[in-house]
Amino acid sequence: MNAALSLEPVPVLPSVQRLQQQVHPQRLVGAVVLVRQHGVLRHASATGLADRESSIPMRRDHLFRLASVSKPLLTTVILRLVAEGVLDLDAPVQRWLPQFRPALADGRTPPISLRQLLSHSSGLGYRFLEADADGPYAQAGVSDGMDANPLTLAENVRRIAQAPLLFEPGSQWLYSLGVDVAGAVAEAATGEALQALFARLLAAPLGLRDTAFVTTDGARLATPYVTGTPQPHRLQEGEVVAPFEGTVGIAYSLARATDASRFPSAGAGLVGSADEVMTVLEALRDVQASQLLPPALVAQMGTPQLGEQGPPEPAGWGFGLGFAVLRDAAASGTPQQVGTWRWGGAYGHSWFVDPARGLSVVALTNTLYEGMDGAFVDELRDAVYADLETVR
């Protein structure tokens, strides 16, 4: 156990505690949940099991394969390069990646900006979201950053460019490999490897010790499980699990987390702990104190880039730079304030930041997909707000 964590007082919100007691073991195998308000720790819990078969209890310092929780962290790295003048949000990324010229169906190769890559409006897609196992991304041999594909980052970006653009850049929203391509842009612009950029621009300023594209401490990794009946089953190396009906799904490689030869996926490749994810989110929420980014850039992160266009579910959300942004609380049926940020990760994670309430919540679980978009996500949100209303 991390010594600093063991010394910190551990408050517990009662509704959150009751919820966590209810969800184990049928819905979630294990979870770490953290709540901070105005920087003050209001709740910290590690419940259930990190490894069911070995009866290893979940600890707060367990490591998780972060999947798309990587996106806001790497978006922050890229925006630090924007703040330094190394990158430009609205310049064509072909300035740095001249060979990256995916074409539309009519043969045109329109310019794509860094802003479009980070806001999922570039016209790119994801292999795991294709409806057909023989779709264009599959045919090109593209990796989504969570499989066992031995490609380099440069080769994966080359293959992404071989698949046709799905729409005119900037005209629509579609979840995509845009952040992975943005990572390649950052490498090309600086001549530094993505892990080195992450270490220099995020890990060092914030004191992150456990978050990286690979871990040498595999014993601290929580074992992943897959939601099922009567209880979740242990995820196997290479097992394909579809997060959404009608999609081909992800061929998960658990070995990636400890294999330094795999390419760094900016959109899905980090390993880290709940406390370090919280550290980054809090630095963005209170950027005046952290000085991690200019406030104007954080404001752009929290501004829907395509107006009302964004994730199809839940309603009322747009997408900023690196995460979804709440536009319409009534349409979403949420107690969160307009301007709230949220996203998650396929291995079973969710998080949100409600800047108006000074509130940050991180829930890393080892159960996909209940911990990402199952009932637990909204139940936890509602429990947090119920407890905070009670003690105000």
Salt bridges, closest charged atoms under 4 A:
GLU8 OE2 - ARG36 NH2 3.12
GLU8 OE1 - ARG60 NH2 2.89
ASP51 OD2 - ARG234 NH2 3.11
GLU53 OE2 - ARG52 NH2 3.19
GLU53 OE1 - ARG234 NH1 2.48
ASP61 OD1 - ARG59 NE 2.95
ASP90 OD1 - ARG115 NE 2.65
ASP106 OD2 - ARG108 NE 2.87
ASP147 OD1 - ARG256 NH1 3.86
GLU155 OE2 - ARG158 NH2 2.85
GLU155 OE2 - ARG159 NE 2.82
GLU168 OE1 - ARG108 NH2 2.76
GLU192 OE2 - ARG200 NH2 2.76
ASP210 OD2 - ARG220 NH2 3.00
ASP217 OD2 - ARG220 NH1 3.76
GLU239 OE2 - HIS233 NE2 2.79
ASP259 OD2 - ARG262 NE 3.17
ASP275 OD2 - ARG60 NE 2.67
GLU282 OE2 - ARG285 NE 2.67
GLU370 OE2 - ARG27 NH2 3.05
ASP378 OD1 - ARG381 NH1 3.42
GLU379 OE1 - ARG27 NH2 2.63
ASP382 OD1 - ARG381 NE 2.86
GLU389 OE2 - ARG357 NH1 3.59
GLU389 OE1 - ARG392 NH2 3.05
